[in-house]
């Protein structure tokens, strides 16, 4: 990093020409993640999840391909030889992808999953730094390799909010402090996953080696890990929960939706189930205990006990304010249930429902009791899952109120609850036996 000063015009032109050429070729791995992959006809094949490299005895590591997520959330390998262009936030390929699930081979290193966060030392003896990003670039022969590292030096201020200065370095200007192939800190890996959707995070975690997956699970925040667990198959949920201490496991369960937490706890031995319930927050544990009383194939076992509930005197404005809550699932935000007090499940008698679209047709001060639908379809808490599915399909609904024998609202069952029930247990990680190259579905 030099000091800016006077530069002769010829040198400036030479630098501008070089910078312009590099800008169209050099790609940073962290920015490449999530970019769409297209075939030559413009059909989308998937999106980039990682860059795969191999170390060489001399020179910078060579890029051998990309990890691409194709429909079905399956991660596959796309050879760099199949890539014809990387530019403008997109990758163009020849259109042929081997649909076999990606499994790293010996000597292969994933840049985002394993390299970011590694500590390196500068060859000139000026100290150390942490790798925050990696630039890849093709040479004159079209072979892609690591061309530059984006590094952060140790911070020089005692402030907890301060960060160290950043710099760029060529591969030849640094040396890794850890052996090639050794993973970076779980903290750095978690940071690189911060923008992933919960379902994508779950899929990414399951693709990591078991030891690495558990390290990252330990580092994730409670709510982030809870979101990821909700998107995993139940056997994987149980496996991860078994590796956590009881206190941490209870905190995770507190952050999960009650129906998902109940499904997970139902897979555990009764002794640990009760122990975790005792450690959970009382209100959360009470909801889960109620769900555990019902069979897993009934409306009571599939419902959520936390729908939106208001009195008949509440206004449209109050209902819309509740619907706007960020954490509320869209299917549950589609309707507000009107009951007699109390207004927490099990409520007083269910009076009716007001759908979101209906509320939009009335002024904010309108009472819900004046516009509610009193002819709504309900299901008994003991109704079978298939009966619920038929009602949702017959009446084109996204959710149904679940009532007990006294016509009290005990919860709501949504279309996504039914999809989770009806789809096969392994739908999230569904794989095929195809091993030949084929074009991924758009």
C-alpha positions in Angstrom: 0.0 0.0 0.0 1.9 3.1 -1.2 1.3 6.8 -0.6 -0.5 8.8 -3.2 1.6 11.3 -5.0 2.4 12.7 -8.4 2.0 10.1 -11.2 3.1 10.8 -14.8 0.3 10.7 -17.5 1.8 7.7 -19.2 1.8 5.7 -16.0 -1.7 6.8 -15.2 -2.9 5.6 -18.6 -1.1 2.3 -18.2 -2.7 1.8 -14.7 -6.2 2.7 -16.0 -5.8 0.2 -18.9 -4.7 -2.6 -16.5 -7.5 -1.8 -14.0 -10.1 -1.8 -16.7 -8.9 -5.2 -18.0 -8.8 -6.7 -14.5 -12.3 -5.3 -13.5 -13.9 -7.5 -16.2 -12.0 -10.7 -15.1 -11.3 -10.5 -11.4 -14.1 -11.9 -9.3 -14.3 -11.9 -5.5 -15.7 -15.2 -4.0 -17.9 -13.6 -1.4 -19.6 -11.5 -4.0 -20.0 -14.4 -6.4 -22.0 -16.4 -3.8 -25.7 -16.3 -4.6 -25.1 -15.3 -8.2 -27.4 -17.0 -10.8 -26.0 -19.6 -13.2 -27.4 -19.6 -16.7 -27.1 -21.8 -19.8 -26.3 -20.2 -23.2 -30.0 -19.9 -24.0 -30.6 -17.8 -20.8 -32.4 -20.4 -18.8 -31.5 -20.3 -15.1 -29.8 -23.5 -13.8 -29.2 -22.5 -10.2 -27.1 -20.2 -8.0 -23.5 -20.2 -6.8 -22.8 -21.4 -3.3 -19.0 -21.7 -3.1 -15.8 -21.8 -5.1 -13.7 -25.0 -5.0 -9.9 -24.8 -5.2 -6.9 -27.1 -5.0 -3.4 -26.2 -3.7 -0.4 -26.5 -5.9 3.3 -27.1 -4.9 4.2 -23.8 -6.5 2.0 -20.8 -7.3 -1.5 -19.8 -6.1 -4.2 -22.4 -5.6 -6.1 -23.3 -8.8 -9.9 -23.0 -9.1 -11.4 -26.2 -10.3 -15.1 -25.4 -10.1 -18.1 -24.0 -8.4 -20.6 -25.5 -5.9 -24.0 -24.7 -7.5 -27.4 -25.1 -5.8 -29.9 -26.4 -8.4 -33.7 -26.8 -8.0 -34.5 -29.2 -5.1 -31.8 -27.4 -3.0 -29.2 -29.9 -4.1 -25.6 -28.8 -4.2 -23.8 -30.0 -7.3 -20.3 -29.4 -8.8 -19.9 -27.3 -11.9 -16.4 -27.7 -13.4 -14.7 -24.4 -14.1 -14.2 -25.8 -17.6 -18.0 -25.6 -18.1 -18.0 -21.9 -17.2 -17.9 -19.7 -20.3 -18.3 -16.3 -18.6 -18.4 -14.7 -15.1 -19.5 -11.1 -15.2 -22.2 -8.7 -14.0 -23.2 -10.8 -11.1 -24.0 -13.9 -13.2 -22.3 -17.0 -14.4 -22.8 -18.4 -17.9 -22.1 -22.1 -18.4 -22.3 -24.6 -21.3 -25.6 -25.8 -19.8 -24.4 -29.3 -18.8 -24.3 -30.0 -15.1 -23.6 -33.3 -13.3 -26.6 -33.7 -11.0 -24.9 -36.0 -8.5 -24.7 -34.3 -5.1 -21.4 -32.5 -4.5 -19.0 -34.3 -2.2 -15.6 -32.7 -1.7 -12.6 -34.9 -2.6 -9.3 -35.1 -0.8 -7.3 -32.0 -1.5 -10.3 -29.9 -2.5 -11.0 -26.7 -0.4 -14.2 -24.6 -0.5 -13.3 -21.0 -0.3 -16.3 -19.7 1.6 -16.7 -22.7 3.9 -13.0 -23.3 4.7 -10.7 -20.5 3.7 -12.3 -17.2 4.8 -11.2 -16.4 8.3 -7.8 -18.1 8.1 -4.9 -16.1 9.5 -1.9 -15.4 7.3 1.4 -13.7 7.9 3.1 -11.2 5.5 6.3 -12.4 3.9 7.9 -9.0 4.5 7.5 -9.5 8.3 5.0 -6.7 8.7 2.6 -8.9 10.8 -0.5 -11.0 10.3 -4.0 -10.6 8.9 -7.2 -12.5 8.5 -8.6 -13.4 5.0 -11.9 -11.7 4.5 -12.3 -12.4 0.8 -10.5 -14.1 -2.1 -10.2 -12.8 -5.7 -10.0 -15.3 -8.5 -8.9 -14.5 -12.0 -8.0 -16.4 -15.3 -4.6 -16.3 -16.8 -3.8 -16.0 -20.5 -4.5 -19.7 -21.0 -7.9 -19.4 -19.3 -7.0 -21.2 -16.1 -8.6 -19.7 -13.1 -6.6 -19.2 -9.9 -6.5 -17.1 -6.7 -5.0 -13.8 -7.8 -5.4 -11.7 -4.7 -6.5 -11.8 -1.0 -8.5 -9.1 0.7 -7.1 -9.0 4.3 -7.9 -7.3 7.6 -5.0 -6.5 9.9 -5.4 -6.6 13.7 -7.2 -3.5 15.1 -5.1 -0.8 16.6 -7.8 0.7 18.8 -9.1 -0.6 22.1 -12.6 0.3 21.2 -14.9 -2.7 20.9 -16.4 -1.2 17.8 -13.1 -0.6 16.0 -11.9 -2.8 13.2 -8.4 -3.3 11.9 -7.3 -1.7 8.6 -7.8 -3.7 5.3 -5.4 -4.3 2.6 -4.8 -6.4 -0.6 -2.0 -8.9 -1.1 -1.0 -11.4 -3.7 -0.8 -15.1 -2.7 3.0 -15.0 -3.0 3.1 -12.1 -0.4 1.6 -14.1 2.5 1.9 -17.5 4.2 -0.9 -19.3 5.9 -0.4 -19.9 9.6 -2.4 -23.1 9.4 -1.9 -26.1 7.3 -3.7 -26.2 3.9 -7.1 -27.7 4.2 -7.6 -26.7 7.8 -10.9 -24.8 8.3 -11.3 -21.2 9.4 -13.0 -20.2 12.6 -16.7 -21.0 12.9 -17.3 -17.4 13.7 -16.0 -16.3 10.3 -18.1 -19.0 8.6 -21.2 -17.9 10.4 -20.6 -14.3 9.2 -20.4 -15.5 5.6 -23.8 -17.2 6.1 -25.5 -14.1 7.6 -27.6 -13.3 4.5 -28.8 -16.9 3.8 -32.5 -17.7 4.0 -33.2 -20.1 6.8 -33.9 -23.0 4.3 -30.6 -22.3 2.5 -28.8 -22.1 5.8 -30.2 -25.5 6.8 -29.2 -27.0 3.5 -25.7 -25.5 3.7 -25.2 -26.8 7.3 -26.1 -30.3 6.3 -23.6 -30.2 3.5 -20.7 -29.5 6.0 -18.7 -32.3 7.6 -20.4 -33.3 10.9 -17.7 -31.8 13.1 -17.8 -28.6 11.2 -21.6 -28.5 11.2 -21.7 -28.8 15.0 -19.0 -26.1 15.4 -21.1 -23.7 13.3 -24.3 -24.7 15.2 -22.5 -23.7 18.4 -21.6 -20.3 17.0 -25.0 -19.4 15.5 -27.4 -17.3 17.5 -30.3 -19.0 19.2 -32.9 -17.6 16.8 -30.8 -18.2 13.7 -30.2 -21.9 14.7 -33.8 -22.3 15.6 -34.9 -21.1 12.1 -32.4 -23.5 10.5 -33.5 -26.5 12.6 -37.1 -25.9 11.5 -36.1 -26.5 7.9 -34.2 -29.7 8.6 -35.4 -33.3 8.6 -36.3 -34.5 12.1 -33.4 -36.9 12.5 -31.0 -34.2 11.8 -32.7 -31.9 14.2 -32.4 -34.5 17.0 -28.8 -35.2 16.1 -27.8 -31.5 16.5 -29.9 -31.0 19.6 -28.3 -34.0 21.2 -24.9 -32.3 20.8 -26.0 -29.2 22.6 -26.0 -28.7 26.3 -29.5 -28.8 27.9 -29.5 -25.0 28.7 -28.6 -24.1 25.1 -31.1 -26.7 23.7 -33.9 -25.3 25.8 -33.0 -21.7 24.5 -33.2 -23.0 20.9 -36.6 -24.6 21.5 -37.9 -21.4 23.0 -37.1 -19.7 19.7 -38.8 -22.3 17.5 -42.4 -22.2 16.6 -44.3 -24.3 19.2 -45.5 -26.9 16.6 -42.0 -27.4 15.3 -40.6 -27.6 18.9 -43.3 -30.1 19.8 -42.5 -32.3 16.7 -38.8 -32.2 17.6 -39.3 -33.0 21.3 -41.6 -35.9 20.4 -38.6 -37.6 18.9 -36.6 -37.5 22.2 -36.7 -40.0 25.0 -39.3 -39.0 27.6 -36.7 -38.3 30.3 -34.9 -35.7 28.1 -38.1 -34.3 26.8 -39.3 -33.5 30.3 -36.0 -32.1 31.3 -35.9 -29.7 28.4 -39.5 -28.6 29.0 -38.6 -27.8 32.6 -35.7 -25.6 31.3 -37.8 -23.8 28.7 -39.6 -20.5 29.4 -42.9 -21.4 31.1 -45.2 -19.8 28.5 -43.4 -21.5 25.6 -43.3 -24.8 27.4 -47.1 -24.6 28.1 -47.8 -24.2 24.4 -45.6 -27.2 23.6 -47.1 -29.4 26.3 -50.5 -28.7 24.9 -49.5 -29.8 21.4 -47.8 -32.9 22.7 -51.2 -34.1 24.1 -52.6 -34.5 20.6 -51.7 -37.2 18.1 -49.2 -36.2 15.4 -51.7 -37.1 12.7 -54.5 -34.8 14.1 -55.3 -31.1 13.7 -54.2 -30.6 17.3 -50.8 -32.1 16.6 -50.3 -30.1 13.4 -51.6 -26.7 14.5 -49.9 -23.7 15.9 -51.3 -22.4 19.1 -50.4 -18.7 18.3 -52.7 -17.3 15.7 -53.8 -13.7 15.7 -56.7 -13.3 18.2 -58.7 -10.2 18.9 -62.0 -9.1 20.4 -65.1 -8.1 18.4 -64.5 -4.5 19.6 -61.0 -4.3 18.2 -60.6 -2.1 15.1 -59.2 -2.8 11.6 -56.2 -0.6 12.5 -55.4 -2.8 15.5 -55.6 -6.0 13.4 -53.4 -4.6 10.6 -50.8 -3.6 13.2 -50.6 -7.2 14.4 -50.4 -8.5 10.8 -47.4 -6.3 10.1 -45.3 -8.1 12.7 -42.1 -9.2 11.0 -41.9 -12.6 12.6 -45.5 -13.6 11.7 -45.8 -16.4 9.1 -47.7 -15.1 5.9 -50.2 -18.0 6.2 -51.1 -16.9 9.7 -51.2 -13.2 8.8 -54.0 -13.9 6.3 -56.8 -13.9 8.9 -57.6 -12.6 12.4 -59.8 -14.7 14.7 -62.4 -13.0 16.8 -63.3 -14.7 20.1 -64.8 -14.0 23.5 -62.2 -13.5 26.3 -59.7 -14.8 27.2 -57.7 -13.9 24.0 -55.0 -16.5 24.4 -55.5 -20.2 23.4 -57.6 -21.8 24.6 -59.8 -18.7 24.1 -63.4 -18.0 24.9 -66.0 -19.1 22.3 -64.9 -18.5 18.7 -67.2 -15.9 17.1 -65.8 -15.5 13.6 -62.9 -14.6 11.3 -61.8 -11.5 9.4 -59.7 -12.1 6.4 -56.9 -9.7 5.5 -58.5 -8.8 2.1 -61.8 -7.9 3.8 -60.0 -5.6 6.2 -58.5 -3.6 3.3 -62.0 -2.7 2.2 -63.0 -0.9 5.4 -61.7 2.2 7.2 -59.2 1.8 10.0 -61.8 2.6 12.8 -64.2 -0.1 11.7 -64.9 -2.8 14.4 -64.0 -6.3 13.6 -67.3 -7.6 15.0 -69.1 -5.7 12.3 -67.3 -7.3 9.4 -66.3 -10.7 10.5 -67.4 -13.9 8.8 -69.5 -16.0 11.1 -70.0 -18.9 8.7 -66.3 -19.9 8.7 -65.3 -23.5 8.4 -63.7 -25.0 11.5 -62.0 -28.3 12.4 -62.1 -30.2 15.6 -58.8 -30.6 17.5 -59.2 -34.3 17.0 -59.8 -34.2 13.2 -57.5 -36.3 11.1 -54.8 -34.6 9.0 -56.5 -35.9 5.8 -59.8 -34.2 6.8 -58.0 -31.0 7.3 -56.2 -31.3 3.9 -59.6 -31.8 2.2 -61.1 -28.8 3.9 -58.2 -26.5 2.9 -58.4 -27.7 -0.7 -62.2 -27.6 -0.9 -62.6 -24.0 0.3 -59.3 -22.6 -1.1 -58.1 -21.6 2.3 -54.6 -20.9 3.6 -55.5 -21.5 7.3 -58.3 -23.0 9.4 -59.3 -22.4 13.0 -59.0 -25.4 15.3 -61.6 -25.7 18.1 -62.3 -27.9 21.0 -65.6 -29.5 22.1 -66.7 -26.2 23.8 -66.1 -24.3 20.5 -63.1 -22.5 22.0 -60.2 -21.6 19.6 -57.1 -23.7 20.5 -55.0 -22.9 17.4 -54.9 -22.6 13.7 -53.6 -25.0 11.0 -52.0 -23.5 7.9 -51.3 -24.7 4.4 -47.6 -24.9 5.2 -48.3 -27.2 8.2 -50.2 -29.5 5.9 -47.4 -29.5 3.3 -44.8 -30.4 5.9 -47.1 -33.3 6.9 -48.0 -34.5 3.4 -44.5 -34.3 1.8 -42.1 -37.3 2.4 -39.9 -37.0 5.4 -36.8 -36.5 3.2 -38.2 -34.0 0.9 -35.8 -31.3 2.0 -32.8 -33.4 0.9 -34.5 -35.4 -1.8 -31.9 -36.9 -4.1 -32.0 -39.0 -7.2 -29.8 -41.8 -8.6 -28.9 -39.8 -11.7 -25.2 -39.8 -12.2 -25.0 -38.7 -15.8 -24.7 -35.2 -17.0 -28.0 -33.5 -17.7 -29.4 -30.0 -18.0 -30.9 -28.8 -14.7 -34.5 -27.9 -14.8 -35.1 -24.1 -15.1 
